[in-house]
Amino acid sequence: MIRILSAALLFAAVSAHASPAIPSFEFSVAQLQNSVAALRAEQIKAKAGNLGPQINNLAWQLDSAERDLSRLRNDLNWLLQRMRRYQQTQPGRPGQPSDPSLRWDVERFTRDLAQLTRDAQWRLMDLRNLSAQAEKDEALVAPASRLADAARRLKSESNWFSSDARFAGFDFRRAGFNFEAMDLDRDSRDLEWRVQDLQSGADQLLAKVKPLVP
């Protein structure tokens, strides 16, 4: 009898060691939720690591656009001075400047402005793509802040340029550059609108990535 009881106890001990207790349903659900949360955190971290450099790169491109626009604004003032000198020396002869290089410089200026306007549209598309991927993450706040600052500086420069362009159109026409005057008017307005959208989009991206204050 004692041998039978000893064997039964030994079997029970071995069985308990070989077959652990099945976890409860609540415990399994909690484990699954923790695993999903950990995976989501890793995905967000990986995405932030990819988005941060892209946002910084876009900020650098807007800074470059600001410098290009500032240069174009100086070019515009330089062209206006040459046009006014021509009007003083050659009254009544629009479109036939005594300076043969003036027309080439005006055409180069309008081409550069058109390119800058197209680039602003591409940068706006880039910004919208980044904003669609972004989520609240402290790691993205610094690059998004740099982008917002760059967009504000570009917007300020575009405001000054648009103001100069509105008055410059009259001098362009008086000098015989009617088509170039239309290009200047159209592209300066388009650029101003796109830069405004860039600033608004950059501010929205910054608000989107900022973590909620508890």
C-alpha positions as CSV (number, residue, x, y, z in Angstrom):
1,M,0.0,0.0,0.0
2,I,2.8,2.3,1.0
3,R,4.5,1.6,-2.4
4,I,1.3,2.4,-4.3
5,L,0.9,5.8,-2.5
6,S,4.6,6.6,-3.0
7,A,4.3,5.9,-6.7
8,A,1.1,8.0,-7.0
9,L,2.7,11.0,-5.3
10,L,5.8,10.7,-7.6
11,F,3.6,10.6,-10.7
12,A,1.7,13.6,-9.6
13,A,4.9,15.6,-8.9
14,V,6.4,14.7,-12.3
15,S,3.1,15.5,-14.1
16,A,2.9,18.9,-12.4
17,H,6.5,19.7,-13.4
18,A,6.0,18.6,-17.0
19,S,2.6,20.3,-17.6
20,P,2.6,23.9,-16.2
21,A,-0.7,25.5,-15.5
22,I,-2.5,27.0,-18.6
23,P,-2.5,30.9,-18.3
24,S,-5.8,32.6,-17.9
25,F,-7.6,34.4,-20.7
26,E,-7.1,37.8,-19.1
27,F,-3.3,37.1,-18.7
28,S,-3.1,36.1,-22.4
29,V,-4.9,39.3,-23.5
30,A,-2.6,41.4,-21.4
31,Q,0.4,39.8,-22.8
32,L,-0.9,40.4,-26.4
33,Q,-1.6,44.0,-25.6
34,N,1.9,44.5,-24.2
35,S,3.4,42.9,-27.3
36,V,1.4,45.1,-29.6
37,A,2.3,48.2,-27.7
38,A,6.0,47.3,-27.7
39,L,5.8,46.7,-31.5
40,R,4.0,50.0,-32.1
41,A,6.6,51.8,-30.0
42,E,9.4,50.3,-32.1
43,Q,7.6,51.3,-35.3
44,I,7.1,54.9,-34.1
45,K,10.8,55.1,-33.1
46,A,11.9,53.8,-36.5
47,K,9.6,56.1,-38.3
48,A,10.8,59.1,-36.3
49,G,14.4,58.1,-37.0
50,N,13.6,58.3,-40.7
51,L,11.4,61.4,-40.7
52,G,13.7,63.5,-38.6
53,P,16.4,63.8,-41.2
54,Q,13.9,64.3,-43.9
55,I,12.3,67.2,-42.1
56,N,15.7,68.7,-41.4
57,N,16.5,68.3,-45.1
58,L,13.3,70.1,-46.1
59,A,14.2,72.9,-43.6
60,W,17.6,73.3,-45.3
61,Q,15.9,73.5,-48.7
62,L,13.6,76.3,-47.5
63,D,16.7,78.2,-46.2
64,S,18.3,77.7,-49.6
65,A,15.1,79.0,-51.3
66,E,15.1,82.1,-49.0
67,R,18.7,82.9,-50.1
68,D,17.8,82.4,-53.8
69,L,14.7,84.6,-53.4
70,S,16.8,87.3,-51.7
71,R,19.3,87.2,-54.6
72,L,16.4,87.5,-57.1
73,R,15.1,90.5,-55.2
74,N,18.5,92.1,-55.6
75,D,18.6,91.2,-59.3
76,L,15.1,92.8,-59.7
77,N,16.2,96.1,-58.2
78,W,19.4,96.0,-60.4
79,L,17.3,95.4,-63.5
80,L,14.9,98.2,-62.6
81,Q,17.8,100.6,-62.3
82,R,19.1,99.6,-65.8
83,M,15.6,100.0,-67.3
84,R,15.2,103.5,-65.8
85,R,18.6,104.6,-67.1
86,Y,17.6,103.3,-70.5
87,Q,14.3,105.2,-70.3
88,Q,16.2,108.4,-69.5
89,T,18.7,108.0,-72.3
90,Q,16.4,106.5,-74.9
91,P,12.9,107.9,-74.4
92,G,10.2,106.7,-76.7
93,R,12.0,103.5,-77.8
94,P,10.6,100.7,-75.6
95,G,11.9,97.2,-76.3
96,Q,15.1,98.4,-77.9
97,P,17.5,98.9,-75.0
98,S,20.9,100.4,-75.8
99,D,22.4,97.7,-73.5
100,P,22.2,94.5,-75.6
101,S,22.6,92.3,-72.5
102,L,19.5,93.8,-70.8
103,R,17.0,91.6,-72.5
104,W,19.0,88.5,-71.8
105,D,19.3,89.4,-68.1
106,V,15.5,90.0,-67.9
107,E,14.8,86.7,-69.5
108,R,17.2,84.9,-67.2
109,F,15.6,86.6,-64.2
110,T,12.1,85.4,-65.2
111,R,13.4,81.9,-65.8
112,D,15.0,81.8,-62.4
113,L,11.8,83.1,-60.8
114,A,9.7,80.5,-62.6
115,Q,12.1,77.7,-61.4
116,L,11.9,78.9,-57.8
117,T,8.1,78.9,-58.0
118,R,8.1,75.3,-59.3
119,D,10.5,74.3,-56.6
120,A,8.2,75.8,-54.0
121,Q,5.4,73.5,-55.3
122,W,7.6,70.5,-55.0
123,R,8.6,71.4,-51.5
124,L,5.0,71.8,-50.6
125,M,4.3,68.3,-51.8
126,D,7.2,67.0,-49.8
127,L,5.9,68.7,-46.7
128,R,2.4,67.2,-47.1
129,N,3.9,63.8,-47.5
130,L,6.0,64.1,-44.4
131,S,3.0,65.5,-42.4
132,A,0.9,62.5,-43.4
133,Q,3.4,60.1,-41.9
134,A,4.2,62.1,-38.8
135,E,2.9,61.3,-35.3
136,K,3.3,62.8,-31.9
137,D,6.9,62.2,-31.0
138,E,9.3,64.3,-28.9
139,A,12.2,63.4,-31.3
140,L,10.5,65.2,-34.1
141,V,9.8,68.4,-32.3
142,A,13.3,69.9,-32.9
143,P,13.4,69.3,-36.7
144,A,9.8,70.4,-37.1
145,S,10.6,73.6,-35.2
146,R,13.6,74.3,-37.5
147,L,11.3,73.7,-40.5
148,A,8.6,76.1,-39.1
149,D,11.3,78.8,-38.6
150,A,12.7,78.3,-42.1
151,A,9.2,78.6,-43.6
152,R,8.5,81.8,-41.7
153,R,11.7,83.4,-42.9
154,L,10.9,82.4,-46.5
155,K,7.4,83.8,-46.1
156,S,8.8,87.1,-44.9
157,E,11.2,87.3,-47.9
158,S,8.4,86.3,-50.3
159,N,6.3,89.2,-49.0
160,W,9.0,91.7,-49.7
161,F,9.6,90.2,-53.1
162,S,5.9,90.3,-54.1
163,S,5.7,93.9,-53.0
164,D,8.7,94.9,-55.2
165,A,7.3,92.8,-58.1
166,R,4.0,94.6,-58.1
167,F,5.6,98.0,-58.7
168,A,8.3,96.6,-61.0
169,G,5.7,95.5,-63.5
170,F,5.2,99.1,-64.6
171,D,8.9,99.6,-65.3
172,F,9.0,96.3,-67.2
173,R,6.2,97.4,-69.5
174,R,7.6,100.9,-70.0
175,A,10.9,99.3,-71.1
176,G,9.0,97.1,-73.6
177,F,9.1,93.8,-71.6
178,N,5.4,93.2,-71.7
179,F,5.5,89.4,-71.7
180,E,8.2,89.3,-69.0
181,A,6.0,91.7,-66.9
182,M,3.1,89.2,-67.1
183,D,5.5,86.4,-66.1
184,L,6.7,88.5,-63.2
185,D,3.2,89.2,-62.0
186,R,2.0,85.6,-62.3
187,D,5.0,83.9,-60.8
188,S,5.4,86.3,-57.9
189,R,1.8,85.8,-56.9
190,D,2.0,82.0,-57.3
191,L,5.2,81.9,-55.2
192,E,3.7,84.0,-52.5
193,W,0.6,81.6,-52.3
194,R,2.8,78.5,-52.2
195,V,5.1,79.9,-49.6
196,Q,2.1,80.8,-47.5
197,D,0.9,77.2,-47.8
198,L,4.4,76.0,-46.8
199,Q,4.3,78.2,-43.6
200,S,0.9,76.9,-42.7
201,G,1.8,73.3,-43.4
202,A,5.0,73.6,-41.3
203,D,3.1,75.1,-38.3
204,Q,0.6,72.2,-38.6
205,L,3.4,69.6,-38.7
206,L,4.9,71.1,-35.6
207,A,1.6,71.0,-33.7
208,K,1.1,67.4,-34.9
209,V,4.3,66.0,-33.6
210,K,4.3,67.8,-30.2
211,P,3.3,65.4,-27.5
212,L,0.2,66.2,-25.5
213,V,0.8,67.9,-22.2
214,P,-0.6,65.7,-19.4
